[in-house]
Amino acid sequence: MGQPLCAIAVTEPDTGSDVAAMRLKATKCEGGWILDGAKTWCTMAGKAGLLLVLARSNPDSSLGHKGLSMFLVEKDSYDGHDFEYRQPLGGVLTGRAIATIGYRGMHSYEVFFDHVFVPDDNLVGGPEGEGKGFYFTMAGFAGGRIQTAARAIGVMQAAFEKAVSYSQERKAFGKLIGDFQRTRVKLARMATLLTVSRQFTYAVGRLMDQGKGQMEASMVKLFTCRTAEWLTREAMQIHGGMGYAEETPVSRYFLDARVLSIFEGAEETLALKVIARSLIDAV
Ligand SMILES: Cc1cc2nc3c(=O)[nH]c(=O)nc-3n(C[C@H](O)[C@H](O)[C@H](O)COP(=O)(O)OP(=O)(O)OC[C@H]3O[C@@H](n4cnc5c(N)ncnc54)[C@H](O)[C@@H]3O)c2cc1C
């Protein structure tokens, strides 16, 4: 884990996919900026020693995405499900973890900024970085998307292995369920889609290593995350009733896979705003 751990605070209670419309307010003051407003779904905000915050540094709403800047907010690290960080000058940062149906190995927080001071040095990109927060966010998202595709492959691999081992242990009608044709076809399709997902991810990774592949990062995220939903469902199905028990790992994989199509760019937004825009509008 990096030191200090850095959490990303882009999403707000009223705005998620429409990044250009973020509203958390950054007001210039002597030696820095004052942040006021709310963020939500900030993963690891409690444990983090640093929050990367997208904020509206220019109140002129006609500027749209050009009125956004990115700030690094330093804070103490906290265990547990809520925190309150008080700055010497009176600023207060509070957070509360949101209870979720899956992905429980990490916590995502609602975070409230009440007059939180950030020194000038913590404006990302220096003085020239003012107004460039939207572009920094988008550049970071491409990396987040291929990383999410890799996470989808991890959860698919785990689900596939459990499906294979269970099919070699569990009997029905006097036979191993892995001897039934239906199970074998399921496993073959799962292995095929897992292989396609993995190779597609490597191919996009190689493109990104050459400074390309921004649109392909959205494509691979869209494909692998949706595939992970299907594959973990099949793994659960092969487990029969035990697939639905909390004690069986595939039940967790199924829930964990579900969120992948939502964060780091919801699949509809990726399709519309990145993929279709690059392939169709650019022609
Ligand atoms: C577990 C978890 C962890 C997260 N971690 C972080 C984090 O660390 N930092 C952070 O900043 N955010 C984080 N997020 C937030 C995540 O990035 C957002 O939930 C996501 O961007 C979608 O935004 P939203 O929830 O506001 O949905 P909305 O933007 O309200 O969208 C709702 C639905 O409408 C669809 N939609 C929106 N616009 C369009 C359109 N133009 N055309 C068609 N459909 C559209 C969306 O695809 C979606 O299906 C996390 C979310 C979760 C669930």
The ligand as a Gaussian input file, in Angstrom:
#p B3LYP/6-31G(d) Opt

LIG

0 1
 C      -18.207000       0.945000      -4.271000
 C      -18.001000       2.260000      -4.951000
 C      -16.765000       2.888000      -4.857000
 C      -16.568000       4.145000      -5.454000
 N      -15.369000       4.790000      -5.274000
 C      -15.241000       6.067000      -5.706000
 C      -14.069000       6.838000      -5.375000
 O      -13.116000       6.341000      -4.745000
 N      -14.031000       8.133000      -5.750000
 C      -15.043000       8.734000      -6.451000
 O      -14.948000       9.922000      -6.756000
 N      -16.171000       8.034000      -6.778000
 C      -16.282000       6.723000      -6.421000
 N      -17.430000       6.014000      -6.720000
 C      -18.513000       6.676000      -7.431000
 C      -18.679000       6.184000      -8.863000
 O      -17.602000       6.612000      -9.646000
 C      -20.044000       6.704000      -9.341000
 O      -21.044000       5.985000      -8.635000
 C      -20.214000       6.554000     -10.833000
 O      -19.359000       7.455000     -11.510000
 C      -21.655000       6.843000     -11.274000
 O      -22.084000       8.069000     -10.769000
 P      -23.461000       8.173000      -9.959000
 O      -23.476000       7.102000      -8.929000
 O      -23.647000       9.577000      -9.506000
 O      -24.558000       7.798000     -11.032000
 P      -25.326000       8.840000     -11.984000
 O      -24.338000       9.707000     -12.682000
 O      -26.408000       9.485000     -11.209000
 O      -25.954000       7.821000     -13.032000
 C      -27.054000       6.982000     -12.705000
 C      -27.350000       6.094000     -13.922000
 O      -27.652000       6.925000     -15.061000
 C      -26.768000       6.575000     -16.117000
 N      -26.436000       7.766000     -16.896000
 C      -25.856000       8.908000     -16.455000
 N      -25.686000       9.757000     -17.477000
 C      -26.160000       9.130000     -18.590000
 C      -26.250000       9.485000     -19.968000
 N      -25.822000      10.671000     -20.421000
 N      -26.793000       8.584000     -20.824000
 C      -27.222000       7.367000     -20.394000
 N      -27.163000       6.971000     -19.094000
 C      -26.621000       7.843000     -18.212000
 C      -25.523000       5.996000     -15.461000
 O      -24.798000       5.188000     -16.363000
 C      -26.157000       5.223000     -14.322000
 O      -26.587000       3.981000     -14.796000
 C      -17.626000       4.741000      -6.187000
 C      -18.858000       4.076000      -6.307000
 C      -19.047000       2.856000      -5.697000
 C      -20.402000       2.179000      -5.809000

